[in-house]
Amino acid sequence: MQEVTSEILIERYGLSEKILSGEIKACQKHKWAVQRFFKDVEVLADPDCPYYFDAEAVLDFYEWARQVQTC
């Protein structure tokens, strides 16, 4: 499995923009997911937002979750 880096996250952000613009074809459910993602990013940009996004924590969780074995 590929290691997640900040470069990959930036690439995925760009791919999300292309999905919304129609440059990349996607089903309606994926388009809705991308719209929710961008809405969340917009809310997080507000200085009064009580939430924050910690990319390093996401990467740490991802690395930890990869080690969890399922049945």
PDB file of N, CA, C, O and CB in Angstrom:
ATOM      1  N   MET A   1       0.839  -1.178   0.000  1.00  0.00           N
ATOM      2  CA  MET A   1       0.000   0.000   0.000  1.00  0.00           C
ATOM      3  C   MET A   1       0.884   1.240   0.000  1.00  0.00           C
ATOM      4  O   MET A   1       1.931   1.267   0.647  1.00  0.00           O
ATOM      5  CB  MET A   1      -0.954  -0.002   1.213  1.00  0.00           C
ATOM      6  N   GLN A   2       0.457   2.263  -0.726  1.00  0.00           N
ATOM      7  CA  GLN A   2       1.237   3.482  -0.884  1.00  0.00           C
ATOM      8  C   GLN A   2       1.199   4.322   0.392  1.00  0.00           C
ATOM      9  O   GLN A   2       0.150   4.461   1.021  1.00  0.00           O
ATOM     10  CB  GLN A   2       0.716   4.295  -2.071  1.00  0.00           C
ATOM     11  N   GLU A   3       2.342   4.875   0.764  1.00  0.00           N
ATOM     12  CA  GLU A   3       2.421   5.741   1.936  1.00  0.00           C
ATOM     13  C   GLU A   3       1.760   7.077   1.605  1.00  0.00           C
ATOM     14  O   GLU A   3       1.962   7.622   0.520  1.00  0.00           O
ATOM     15  CB  GLU A   3       3.902   5.947   2.387  1.00  0.00           C
ATOM     16  N   VAL A   4       0.972   7.601   2.541  1.00  0.00           N
ATOM     17  CA  VAL A   4       0.300   8.878   2.332  1.00  0.00           C
ATOM     18  C   VAL A   4       1.239   9.996   2.758  1.00  0.00           C
ATOM     19  O   VAL A   4       1.750   9.997   3.878  1.00  0.00           O
ATOM     20  CB  VAL A   4      -1.043   8.947   3.120  1.00  0.00           C
ATOM     21  N   THR A   5       1.460  10.945   1.859  1.00  0.00           N
ATOM     22  CA  THR A   5       2.310  12.095   2.147  1.00  0.00           C
ATOM     23  C   THR A   5       1.526  13.366   1.856  1.00  0.00           C
ATOM     24  O   THR A   5       0.444  13.315   1.271  1.00  0.00           O
ATOM     25  CB  THR A   5       3.624  12.048   1.313  1.00  0.00           C
ATOM     26  N   SER A   6       2.071  14.501   2.265  1.00  0.00           N
ATOM     27  CA  SER A   6       1.393  15.767   1.993  1.00  0.00           C
ATOM     28  C   SER A   6       1.260  15.996   0.487  1.00  0.00           C
ATOM     29  O   SER A   6       0.291  16.605   0.034  1.00  0.00           O
ATOM     30  CB  SER A   6       2.154  16.937   2.646  1.00  0.00           C
ATOM     31  N   GLU A   7       2.227  15.512  -0.283  1.00  0.00           N
ATOM     32  CA  GLU A   7       2.148  15.663  -1.735  1.00  0.00           C
ATOM     33  C   GLU A   7       0.947  14.903  -2.300  1.00  0.00           C
ATOM     34  O   GLU A   7       0.272  15.382  -3.211  1.00  0.00           O
ATOM     35  CB  GLU A   7       3.445  15.170  -2.395  1.00  0.00           C
ATOM     36  N   ILE A   8       0.694  13.730  -1.757  1.00  0.00           N
ATOM     37  CA  ILE A   8      -0.458  12.939  -2.215  1.00  0.00           C
ATOM     38  C   ILE A   8      -1.754  13.640  -1.836  1.00  0.00           C
ATOM     39  O   ILE A   8      -2.698  13.669  -2.627  1.00  0.00           O
ATOM     40  CB  ILE A   8      -0.424  11.510  -1.612  1.00  0.00           C
ATOM     41  N   LEU A   9      -1.810  14.209  -0.629  1.00  0.00           N
ATOM     42  CA  LEU A   9      -3.016  14.927  -0.219  1.00  0.00           C
ATOM     43  C   LEU A   9      -3.270  16.123  -1.131  1.00  0.00           C
ATOM     44  O   LEU A   9      -4.416  16.395  -1.489  1.00  0.00           O
ATOM     45  CB  LEU A   9      -2.898  15.389   1.242  1.00  0.00           C
ATOM     46  N   ILE A  10      -2.217  16.838  -1.509  1.00  0.00           N
ATOM     47  CA  ILE A  10      -2.359  17.974  -2.422  1.00  0.00           C
ATOM     48  C   ILE A  10      -2.843  17.490  -3.787  1.00  0.00           C
ATOM     49  O   ILE A  10      -3.694  18.125  -4.410  1.00  0.00           O
ATOM     50  CB  ILE A  10      -1.017  18.735  -2.564  1.00  0.00           C
ATOM     51  N   GLU A  11      -2.301  16.371  -4.243  1.00  0.00           N
ATOM     52  CA  GLU A  11      -2.731  15.797  -5.520  1.00  0.00           C
ATOM     53  C   GLU A  11      -4.210  15.427  -5.471  1.00  0.00           C
ATOM     54  O   GLU A  11      -4.949  15.693  -6.419  1.00  0.00           O
ATOM     55  CB  GLU A  11      -1.884  14.558  -5.871  1.00  0.00           C
ATOM     56  N   ARG A  12      -4.643  14.817  -4.376  1.00  0.00           N
ATOM     57  CA  ARG A  12      -6.050  14.415  -4.241  1.00  0.00           C
ATOM     58  C   ARG A  12      -6.969  15.636  -4.209  1.00  0.00           C
ATOM     59  O   ARG A  12      -8.086  15.589  -4.723  1.00  0.00           O
ATOM     60  CB  ARG A  12      -6.248  13.573  -2.964  1.00  0.00           C
ATOM     61  N   TYR A  13      -6.499  16.727  -3.606  1.00  0.00           N
ATOM     62  CA  TYR A  13      -7.284  17.961  -3.588  1.00  0.00           C
ATOM     63  C   TYR A  13      -7.500  18.439  -5.024  1.00  0.00           C
ATOM     64  O   TYR A  13      -8.600  18.841  -5.402  1.00  0.00           O
ATOM     65  CB  TYR A  13      -6.574  19.063  -2.738  1.00  0.00           C
ATOM     66  N   GLY A  14      -6.425  18.388  -5.816  1.00  0.00           N
ATOM     67  CA  GLY A  14      -6.526  18.782  -7.219  1.00  0.00           C
ATOM     68  C   GLY A  14      -7.473  17.886  -7.999  1.00  0.00           C
ATOM     69  O   GLY A  14      -8.238  18.361  -8.838  1.00  0.00           O
ATOM     70  N   LEU A  15      -7.419  16.594  -7.722  1.00  0.00           N
ATOM     71  CA  LEU A  15      -8.339  15.663  -8.387  1.00  0.00           C
ATOM     72  C   LEU A  15      -9.782  15.972  -8.004  1.00  0.00           C
ATOM     73  O   LEU A  15     -10.683  15.875  -8.837  1.00  0.00           O
ATOM     74  CB  LEU A  15      -7.992  14.202  -8.023  1.00  0.00           C
ATOM     75  N   SER A  16     -10.001  16.342  -6.751  1.00  0.00           N
ATOM     76  CA  SER A  16     -11.348  16.703  -6.300  1.00  0.00           C
ATOM     77  C   SER A  16     -11.860  17.924  -7.054  1.00  0.00           C
ATOM     78  O   SER A  16     -13.031  17.979  -7.430  1.00  0.00           O
ATOM     79  CB  SER A  16     -11.357  16.973  -4.786  1.00  0.00           C
ATOM     80  N   GLU A  17     -10.987  18.903  -7.275  1.00  0.00           N
ATOM     81  CA  GLU A  17     -11.380  20.088  -8.042  1.00  0.00           C
ATOM     82  C   GLU A  17     -11.773  19.702  -9.465  1.00  0.00           C
ATOM     83  O   GLU A  17     -12.731  20.243 -10.019  1.00  0.00           O
ATOM     84  CB  GLU A  17     -10.234  21.119  -8.068  1.00  0.00           C
ATOM     85  N   LYS A  18     -11.038  18.772 -10.049  1.00  0.00           N
ATOM     86  CA  LYS A  18     -11.333  18.340 -11.417  1.00  0.00           C
ATOM     87  C   LYS A  18     -12.645  17.573 -11.487  1.00  0.00           C
ATOM     88  O   LYS A  18     -13.339  17.631 -12.502  1.00  0.00           O
ATOM     89  CB  LYS A  18     -10.197  17.474 -11.958  1.00  0.00           C
ATOM     90  N   ILE A  19     -12.997  16.855 -10.425  1.00  0.00           N
ATOM     91  CA  ILE A  19     -14.288  16.156 -10.386  1.00  0.00           C
ATOM     92  C   ILE A  19     -15.419  17.172 -10.384  1.00  0.00           C
ATOM     93  O   ILE A  19     -16.396  17.021 -11.116  1.00  0.00           O
ATOM     94  CB  ILE A  19     -14.386  15.232  -9.141  1.00  0.00           C
ATOM     95  N   LEU A  20     -15.286  18.215  -9.553  1.00  0.00           N
ATOM     96  CA  LEU A  20     -16.347  19.221  -9.497  1.00  0.00           C
ATOM     97  C   LEU A  20     -16.482  19.987 -10.806  1.00  0.00           C
ATOM     98  O   LEU A  20     -17.591  20.345 -11.203  1.00  0.00           O
ATOM     99  CB  LEU A  20     -16.083  20.192  -8.364  1.00  0.00           C
ATOM    100  N   SER A  21     -15.372  20.238 -11.473  1.00  0.00           N
ATOM    101  CA  SER A  21     -15.422  21.001 -12.729  1.00  0.00           C
ATOM    102  C   SER A  21     -15.935  20.152 -13.890  1.00  0.00           C
ATOM    103  O   SER A  21     -16.301  20.687 -14.937  1.00  0.00           O
ATOM    104  CB  SER A  21     -14.035  21.551 -13.067  1.00  0.00           C
ATOM    105  N   GLY A  22     -15.964  18.833 -13.707  1.00  0.00           N
ATOM    106  CA  GLY A  22     -16.409  17.943 -14.768  1.00  0.00           C
ATOM    107  C   GLY A  22     -15.280  17.441 -15.647  1.00  0.00           C
ATOM    108  O   GLY A  22     -15.500  16.656 -16.569  1.00  0.00           O
ATOM    109  N   GLU A  23     -14.063  17.901 -15.357  1.00  0.00           N
ATOM    110  CA  GLU A  23     -12.906  17.442 -16.133  1.00  0.00           C
ATOM    111  C   GLU A  23     -12.677  15.944 -15.935  1.00  0.00           C
ATOM    112  O   GLU A  23     -12.259  15.242 -16.856  1.00  0.00           O
ATOM    113  CB  GLU A  23     -11.641  18.228 -15.733  1.00  0.00           C
ATOM    114  N   ILE A  24     -12.957  15.464 -14.723  1.00  0.00           N
ATOM    115  CA  ILE A  24     -12.905  14.032 -14.425  1.00  0.00           C
ATOM    116  C   ILE A  24     -14.338  13.565 -14.201  1.00  0.00           C
ATOM    117  O   ILE A  24     -15.065  14.140 -13.392  1.00  0.00           O
ATOM    118  CB  ILE A  24     -11.995  13.727 -13.165  1.00  0.00           C
ATOM    119  N   LYS A  25     -14.735  12.533 -14.913  1.00  0.00           N
ATOM    120  CA  LYS A  25     -16.086  11.999 -14.752  1.00  0.00           C
ATOM    121  C   LYS A  25     -16.175  11.218 -13.448  1.00  0.00           C
ATOM    122  O   LYS A  25     -15.256  10.488 -13.078  1.00  0.00           O
ATOM    123  CB  LYS A  25     -16.473  11.100 -15.954  1.00  0.00           C
ATOM    124  N   ALA A  26     -17.304  11.388 -12.759  1.00  0.00           N
ATOM    125  CA  ALA A  26     -17.534  10.679 -11.499  1.00  0.00           C
ATOM    126  C   ALA A  26     -19.035  10.513 -11.307  1.00  0.00           C
ATOM    127  O   ALA A  26     -19.833  11.281 -11.845  1.00  0.00           O
ATOM    128  CB  ALA A  26     -16.897  11.443 -10.291  1.00  0.00           C
ATOM    129  N   CYS A  27     -19.405   9.503 -10.536  1.00  0.00           N
ATOM    130  CA  CYS A  27     -20.824   9.282 -10.250  1.00  0.00           C
ATOM    131  C   CYS A  27     -21.322  10.358  -9.277  1.00  0.00           C
ATOM    132  O   CYS A  27     -20.532  11.079  -8.668  1.00  0.00           O
ATOM    133  CB  CYS A  27     -21.057   7.853  -9.659  1.00  0.00           C
ATOM    134  N   GLN A  28     -22.629  10.445  -9.150  1.00  0.00           N
ATOM    135  CA  GLN A  28     -23.234  11.482  -8.309  1.00  0.00           C
ATOM    136  C   GLN A  28     -22.793  11.369  -6.851  1.00  0.00           C
ATOM    137  O   GLN A  28     -22.564  12.389  -6.202  1.00  0.00           O
ATOM    138  CB  GLN A  28     -24.753  11.402  -8.393  1.00  0.00           C
ATOM    139  N   LYS A  29     -22.670  10.160  -6.329  1.00  0.00           N
ATOM    140  CA  LYS A  29     -22.267   9.994  -4.928  1.00  0.00           C
ATOM    141  C   LYS A  29     -20.863  10.535  -4.688  1.00  0.00           C
ATOM    142  O   LYS A  29     -20.602  11.135  -3.645  1.00  0.00           O
ATOM    143  CB  LYS A  29     -22.332   8.517  -4.525  1.00  0.00           C
ATOM    144  N   HIS A  30     -19.953  10.330  -5.644  1.00  0.00           N
ATOM    145  CA  HIS A  30     -18.601  10.869  -5.498  1.00  0.00           C
ATOM    146  C   HIS A  30     -18.616  12.388  -5.584  1.00  0.00           C
ATOM    147  O   HIS A  30     -17.881  13.059  -4.859  1.00  0.00           O
ATOM    148  CB  HIS A  30     -17.668  10.288  -6.570  1.00  0.00           C
ATOM    149  N   LYS A  31     -19.441  12.926  -6.455  1.00  0.00           N
ATOM    150  CA  LYS A  31     -19.559  14.386  -6.565  1.00  0.00           C
ATOM    151  C   LYS A  31     -20.078  14.971  -5.257  1.00  0.00           C
ATOM    152  O   LYS A  31     -19.587  16.005  -4.803  1.00  0.00           O
ATOM    153  CB  LYS A  31     -20.495  14.775  -7.736  1.00  0.00           C
ATOM    154  N   TRP A  32     -21.061  14.324  -4.650  1.00  0.00           N
ATOM    155  CA  TRP A  32     -21.577  14.799  -3.367  1.00  0.00           C
ATOM    156  C   TRP A  32     -20.503  14.748  -2.285  1.00  0.00           C
ATOM    157  O   TRP A  32     -20.394  15.659  -1.464  1.00  0.00           O
ATOM    158  CB  TRP A  32     -22.789  13.967  -2.940  1.00  0.00           C
ATOM    159  N   ALA A  33     -19.717  13.684  -2.290  1.00  0.00           N
ATOM    160  CA  ALA A  33     -18.636  13.559  -1.304  1.00  0.00           C
ATOM    161  C   ALA A  33     -17.615  14.681  -1.479  1.00  0.00           C
ATOM    162  O   ALA A  33     -17.133  15.246  -0.498  1.00  0.00           O
ATOM    163  CB  ALA A  33     -17.943  12.183  -1.429  1.00  0.00           C
ATOM    164  N   VAL A  34     -17.292  14.998  -2.717  1.00  0.00           N
ATOM    165  CA  VAL A  34     -16.342  16.082  -2.985  1.00  0.00           C
ATOM    166  C   VAL A  34     -16.938  17.422  -2.550  1.00  0.00           C
ATOM    167  O   VAL A  34     -16.232  18.260  -1.990  1.00  0.00           O
ATOM    168  CB  VAL A  34     -15.964  16.122  -4.491  1.00  0.00           C
ATOM    169  N   GLN A  35     -18.222  17.628  -2.802  1.00  0.00           N
ATOM    170  CA  GLN A  35     -18.875  18.863  -2.374  1.00  0.00           C
ATOM    171  C   GLN A  35     -18.843  18.999  -0.854  1.00  0.00           C
ATOM    172  O   GLN A  35     -18.586  20.084  -0.331  1.00  0.00           O
ATOM    173  CB  GLN A  35     -20.322  18.905  -2.877  1.00  0.00           C
ATOM    174  N   ARG A  36     -19.105  17.895  -0.141  1.00  0.00           N
ATOM    175  CA  ARG A  36     -19.029  17.928   1.330  1.00  0.00           C
ATOM    176  C   ARG A  36     -17.618  18.257   1.790  1.00  0.00           C
ATOM    177  O   ARG A  36     -17.427  19.029   2.731  1.00  0.00           O
ATOM    178  CB  ARG A  36     -19.476  16.579   1.931  1.00  0.00           C
ATOM    179  N   PHE A  37     -16.628  17.668   1.123  1.00  0.00           N
ATOM    180  CA  PHE A  37     -15.236  17.917   1.469  1.00  0.00           C
ATOM    181  C   PHE A  37     -14.906  19.400   1.338  1.00  0.00           C
ATOM    182  O   PHE A  37     -14.323  19.987   2.250  1.00  0.00           O
ATOM    183  CB  PHE A  37     -14.305  17.083   0.580  1.00  0.00           C
ATOM    184  N   PHE A  38     -15.275  20.016   0.204  1.00  0.00           N
ATOM    185  CA  PHE A  38     -14.973  21.431   0.002  1.00  0.00           C
ATOM    186  C   PHE A  38     -15.757  22.318   0.968  1.00  0.00           C
ATOM    187  O   PHE A  38     -15.256  23.353   1.406  1.00  0.00           O
ATOM    188  CB  PHE A  38     -15.278  21.834  -1.437  1.00  0.00           C
ATOM    189  N   LYS A  39     -16.988  21.916   1.301  1.00  0.00           N
ATOM    190  CA  LYS A  39     -17.764  22.679   2.282  1.00  0.00           C
ATOM    191  C   LYS A  39     -17.067  22.629   3.640  1.00  0.00           C
ATOM    192  O   LYS A  39     -16.979  23.645   4.329  1.00  0.00           O
ATOM    193  CB  LYS A  39     -19.215  22.127   2.392  1.00  0.00           C
ATOM    194  N   ASP A  40     -16.576  21.464   4.023  1.00  0.00           N
ATOM    195  CA  ASP A  40     -15.852  21.326   5.289  1.00  0.00           C
ATOM    196  C   ASP A  40     -14.588  22.178   5.296  1.00  0.00           C
ATOM    197  O   ASP A  40     -14.272  22.815   6.301  1.00  0.00           O
ATOM    198  CB  ASP A  40     -15.496  19.857   5.543  1.00  0.00           C
ATOM    199  N   VAL A  41     -13.868  22.192   4.186  1.00  0.00           N
ATOM    200  CA  VAL A  41     -12.649  23.007   4.091  1.00  0.00           C
ATOM    201  C   VAL A  41     -12.996  24.481   4.255  1.00  0.00           C
ATOM    202  O   VAL A  41     -12.272  25.221   4.921  1.00  0.00           O
ATOM    203  CB  VAL A  41     -11.928  22.770   2.736  1.00  0.00           C
ATOM    204  N   GLU A  42     -14.101  24.909   3.649  1.00  0.00           N
ATOM    205  CA  GLU A  42     -14.534  26.304   3.753  1.00  0.00           C
ATOM    206  C   GLU A  42     -14.888  26.665   5.193  1.00  0.00           C
ATOM    207  O   GLU A  42     -14.515  27.735   5.675  1.00  0.00           O
ATOM    208  CB  GLU A  42     -15.737  26.559   2.836  1.00  0.00           C
ATOM    209  N   VAL A  43     -15.598  25.786   5.875  1.00  0.00           N
ATOM    210  CA  VAL A  43     -15.973  26.033   7.270  1.00  0.00           C
ATOM    211  C   VAL A  43     -14.729  26.126   8.148  1.00  0.00           C
ATOM    212  O   VAL A  43     -14.660  26.967   9.044  1.00  0.00           O
ATOM    213  CB  VAL A  43     -16.910  24.921   7.788  1.00  0.00           C
ATOM    214  N   LEU A  44     -13.756  25.270   7.894  1.00  0.00           N
ATOM    215  CA  LEU A  44     -12.530  25.275   8.690  1.00  0.00           C
ATOM    216  C   LEU A  44     -11.710  26.544   8.490  1.00  0.00           C
ATOM    217  O   LEU A  44     -10.892  26.888   9.344  1.00  0.00           O
ATOM    218  CB  LEU A  44     -11.688  24.068   8.347  1.00  0.00           C
ATOM    219  N   ALA A  45     -11.914  27.245   7.377  1.00  0.00           N
ATOM    220  CA  ALA A  45     -11.173  28.481   7.109  1.00  0.00           C
ATOM    221  C   ALA A  45     -11.674  29.642   7.967  1.00  0.00           C
ATOM    222  O   ALA A  45     -10.973  30.641   8.126  1.00  0.00           O
ATOM    223  CB  ALA A  45     -11.279  28.847   5.631  1.00  0.00           C
ATOM    224  N   ASP A  46     -12.873  29.518   8.515  1.00  0.00           N
ATOM    225  CA  ASP A  46     -13.440  30.568   9.362  1.00  0.00           C
ATOM    226  C   ASP A  46     -12.709  30.592  10.699  1.00  0.00           C
ATOM    227  O   ASP A  46     -12.635  29.564  11.371  1.00  0.00           O
ATOM    228  CB  ASP A  46     -14.964  30.349   9.576  1.00  0.00           C
ATOM    229  N   PRO A  47     -12.163  31.751  11.103  1.00  0.00           N
ATOM    230  CA  PRO A  47     -11.415  31.819  12.366  1.00  0.00           C
ATOM    231  C   PRO A  47     -12.271  31.494  13.598  1.00  0.00           C
ATOM    232  O   PRO A  47     -11.736  31.109  14.637  1.00  0.00           O
ATOM    233  CB  PRO A  47     -10.816  33.200  12.525  1.00  0.00           C
ATOM    234  N   ASP A  48     -13.590  31.648  13.487  1.00  0.00           N
ATOM    235  CA  ASP A  48     -14.479  31.349  14.612  1.00  0.00           C
ATOM    236  C   ASP A  48     -14.887  29.880  14.670  1.00  0.00           C
ATOM    237  O   ASP A  48     -15.611  29.473  15.578  1.00  0.00           O
ATOM    238  CB  ASP A  48     -15.716  32.212  14.530  1.00  0.00           C
ATOM    239  N   CYS A  49     -14.438  29.102  13.729  1.00  0.00           N
ATOM    240  CA  CYS A  49     -14.778  27.678  13.701  1.00  0.00           C
ATOM    241  C   CYS A  49     -14.146  26.978  14.904  1.00  0.00           C
ATOM    242  O   CYS A  49     -12.945  27.112  15.137  1.00  0.00           O
ATOM    243  CB  CYS A  49     -14.302  27.019  12.371  1.00  0.00           C
ATOM    244  N   PRO A  50     -14.950  26.231  15.671  1.00  0.00           N
ATOM    245  CA  PRO A  50     -14.396  25.564  16.852  1.00  0.00           C
ATOM    246  C   PRO A  50     -13.586  24.309  16.515  1.00  0.00           C
ATOM    247  O   PRO A  50     -12.995  23.700  17.406  1.00  0.00           O
ATOM    248  CB  PRO A  50     -15.515  25.196  17.796  1.00  0.00           C
ATOM    249  N   TYR A  51     -13.553  23.924  15.257  1.00  0.00           N
ATOM    250  CA  TYR A  51     -12.847  22.719  14.841  1.00  0.00           C
ATOM    251  C   TYR A  51     -11.567  23.093  14.108  1.00  0.00           C
ATOM    252  O   TYR A  51     -11.406  24.229  13.660  1.00  0.00           O
ATOM    253  CB  TYR A  51     -13.745  21.841  13.949  1.00  0.00           C
ATOM    254  N   TYR A  52     -10.677  22.152  13.991  1.00  0.00           N
ATOM    255  CA  TYR A  52      -9.451  22.382  13.228  1.00  0.00           C
ATOM    256  C   TYR A  52      -9.081  21.099  12.503  1.00  0.00           C
ATOM    257  O   TYR A  52      -9.537  20.010  12.853  1.00  0.00           O
ATOM    258  CB  TYR A  52      -8.286  22.853  14.153  1.00  0.00           C
ATOM    259  N   PHE A  53      -8.254  21.250  11.495  1.00  0.00           N
ATOM    260  CA  PHE A  53      -7.790  20.104  10.724  1.00  0.00           C
ATOM    261  C   PHE A  53      -6.298  19.973  10.934  1.00  0.00           C
ATOM    262  O   PHE A  53      -5.542  20.913  10.691  1.00  0.00           O
ATOM    263  CB  PHE A  53      -8.134  20.252   9.211  1.00  0.00           C
ATOM    264  N   ASP A  54      -5.878  18.814  11.383  1.00  0.00           N
ATOM    265  CA  ASP A  54      -4.461  18.549  11.623  1.00  0.00           C
ATOM    266  C   ASP A  54      -4.024  17.453  10.656  1.00  0.00           C
ATOM    267  O   ASP A  54      -4.264  16.268  10.892  1.00  0.00           O
ATOM    268  CB  ASP A  54      -4.196  18.130  13.120  1.00  0.00           C
ATOM    269  N   ALA A  55      -3.381  17.864   9.565  1.00  0.00           N
ATOM    270  CA  ALA A  55      -2.979  16.904   8.530  1.00  0.00           C
ATOM    271  C   ALA A  55      -2.036  15.852   9.087  1.00  0.00           C
ATOM    272  O   ALA A  55      -2.100  14.688   8.692  1.00  0.00           O
ATOM    273  CB  ALA A  55      -2.315  17.626   7.359  1.00  0.00           C
ATOM    274  N   GLU A  56      -1.166  16.250   9.995  1.00  0.00           N
ATOM    275  CA  GLU A  56      -0.223  15.293  10.582  1.00  0.00           C
ATOM    276  C   GLU A  56      -0.973  14.222  11.375  1.00  0.00           C
ATOM    277  O   GLU A  56      -0.598  13.050  11.346  1.00  0.00           O
ATOM    278  CB  GLU A  56       0.793  16.022  11.494  1.00  0.00           C
ATOM    279  N   ALA A  57      -2.029  14.624  12.081  1.00  0.00           N
ATOM    280  CA  ALA A  57      -2.833  13.658  12.832  1.00  0.00           C
ATOM    281  C   ALA A  57      -3.533  12.686  11.881  1.00  0.00           C
ATOM    282  O   ALA A  57      -3.662  11.500  12.185  1.00  0.00           O
ATOM    283  CB  ALA A  57      -3.871  14.387  13.711  1.00  0.00           C
ATOM    284  N   VAL A  58      -3.980  13.186  10.743  1.00  0.00           N
ATOM    285  CA  VAL A  58      -4.619  12.317   9.749  1.00  0.00           C
ATOM    286  C   VAL A  58      -3.625  11.279   9.250  1.00  0.00           C
ATOM    287  O   VAL A  58      -3.945  10.094   9.153  1.00  0.00           O
ATOM    288  CB  VAL A  58      -5.170  13.147   8.564  1.00  0.00           C
ATOM    289  N   LEU A  59      -2.423  11.731   8.938  1.00  0.00           N
ATOM    290  CA  LEU A  59      -1.402  10.805   8.458  1.00  0.00           C
ATOM    291  C   LEU A  59      -1.037   9.785   9.529  1.00  0.00           C
ATOM    292  O   LEU A  59      -0.847   8.606   9.229  1.00  0.00           O
ATOM    293  CB  LEU A  59      -0.155  11.570   8.016  1.00  0.00           C
ATOM    294  N   ASP A  60      -0.939  10.238  10.785  1.00  0.00           N
ATOM    295  CA  ASP A  60      -0.639   9.313  11.884  1.00  0.00           C
ATOM    296  C   ASP A  60      -1.742   8.267  12.028  1.00  0.00           C
ATOM    297  O   ASP A  60      -1.462   7.079  12.184  1.00  0.00           O
ATOM    298  CB  ASP A  60      -0.464  10.086  13.208  1.00  0.00           C
ATOM    299  N   PHE A  61      -3.007   8.718  11.974  1.00  0.00           N
ATOM    300  CA  PHE A  61      -4.126   7.788  12.091  1.00  0.00           C
ATOM    301  C   PHE A  61      -4.119   6.794  10.931  1.00  0.00           C
ATOM    302  O   PHE A  61      -4.339   5.599  11.127  1.00  0.00           O
ATOM    303  CB  PHE A  61      -5.462   8.553  12.133  1.00  0.00           C
ATOM    304  N   TYR A  62      -3.866   7.293   9.728  1.00  0.00           N
ATOM    305  CA  TYR A  62      -3.841   6.428   8.555  1.00  0.00           C
ATOM    306  C   TYR A  62      -2.784   5.339   8.715  1.00  0.00           C
ATOM    307  O   TYR A  62      -3.045   4.169   8.432  1.00  0.00           O
ATOM    308  CB  TYR A  62      -3.573   7.250   7.286  1.00  0.00           C
ATOM    309  N   GLU A  63      -1.614   5.717   9.161  1.00  0.00           N
ATOM    310  CA  GLU A  63      -0.543   4.737   9.355  1.00  0.00           C
ATOM    311  C   GLU A  63      -0.932   3.719  10.431  1.00  0.00           C
ATOM    312  O   GLU A  63      -0.668   2.526  10.283  1.00  0.00           O
ATOM    313  CB  GLU A  63       0.776   5.445   9.740  1.00  0.00           C
ATOM    314  N   TRP A  64      -1.559   4.191  11.513  1.00  0.00           N
ATOM    315  CA  TRP A  64      -1.998   3.286  12.577  1.00  0.00           C
ATOM    316  C   TRP A  64      -3.085   2.338  12.049  1.00  0.00           C
ATOM    317  O   TRP A  64      -3.039   1.135  12.303  1.00  0.00           O
ATOM    318  CB  TRP A  64      -2.527   4.092  13.797  1.00  0.00           C
ATOM    319  N   ALA A  65      -4.061   2.887  11.313  1.00  0.00           N
ATOM    320  CA  ALA A  65      -5.191   2.084  10.837  1.00  0.00           C
ATOM    321  C   ALA A  65      -4.740   1.007   9.849  1.00  0.00           C
ATOM    322  O   ALA A  65      -5.364  -0.050   9.760  1.00  0.00           O
ATOM    323  CB  ALA A  65      -6.239   2.985  10.181  1.00  0.00           C
ATOM    324  N   ARG A  66      -3.682   1.262   9.120  1.00  0.00           N
ATOM    325  CA  ARG A  66      -3.178   0.261   8.177  1.00  0.00           C
ATOM    326  C   ARG A  66      -2.719  -0.995   8.905  1.00  0.00           C
ATOM    327  O   ARG A  66      -2.680  -2.076   8.317  1.00  0.00           O
ATOM    328  CB  ARG A  66      -2.025   0.838   7.350  1.00  0.00           C
ATOM    329  N   GLN A  67      -2.372  -0.861  10.174  1.00  0.00           N
ATOM    330  CA  GLN A  67      -1.862  -1.996  10.937  1.00  0.00           C
ATOM    331  C   GLN A  67      -2.972  -2.835  11.558  1.00  0.00           C
ATOM    332  O   GLN A  67      -2.729  -3.956  12.004  1.00  0.00           O
ATOM    333  CB  GLN A  67      -0.934  -1.508  12.019  1.00  0.00           C
ATOM    334  N   VAL A  68      -4.191  -2.295  11.589  1.00  0.00           N
ATOM    335  CA  VAL A  68      -5.319  -3.003  12.190  1.00  0.00           C
ATOM    336  C   VAL A  68      -5.752  -4.121  11.245  1.00  0.00           C
ATOM    337  O   VAL A  68      -5.982  -3.889  10.058  1.00  0.00           O
ATOM    338  CB  VAL A  68      -6.508  -2.028  12.487  1.00  0.00           C
ATOM    339  N   GLN A  69      -5.859  -5.311  11.772  1.00  0.00           N
ATOM    340  CA  GLN A  69      -6.267  -6.449  10.954  1.00  0.00           C
ATOM    341  C   GLN A  69      -7.758  -6.684  11.137  1.00  0.00           C
ATOM    342  O   GLN A  69      -8.281  -6.604  12.249  1.00  0.00           O
ATOM    343  CB  GLN A  69      -5.458  -7.724  11.323  1.00  0.00           C
ATOM    344  N   THR A  70      -8.429  -6.974  10.039  1.00  0.00           N
ATOM    345  CA  THR A  70      -9.853  -7.285  10.104  1.00  0.00           C
ATOM    346  C   THR A  70     -10.055  -8.778   9.901  1.00  0.00           C
ATOM    347  O   THR A  70      -9.158  -9.484   9.438  1.00  0.00           O
ATOM    348  CB  THR A  70     -10.646  -6.477   9.047  1.00  0.00           C
ATOM    349  N   CYS A  71     -11.235  -9.243  10.250  1.00  0.00           N
ATOM    350  CA  CYS A  71     -11.552 -10.670  10.120  1.00  0.00           C
ATOM    351  C   CYS A  71     -11.608 -11.116   8.691  1.00  0.00           C
ATOM    352  O   CYS A  71     -11.863 -12.289   8.420  1.00  0.00           O
ATOM    353  CB  CYS A  71     -12.856 -10.980  10.783  1.00  0.00           C
TER     354      CYS A  71
END
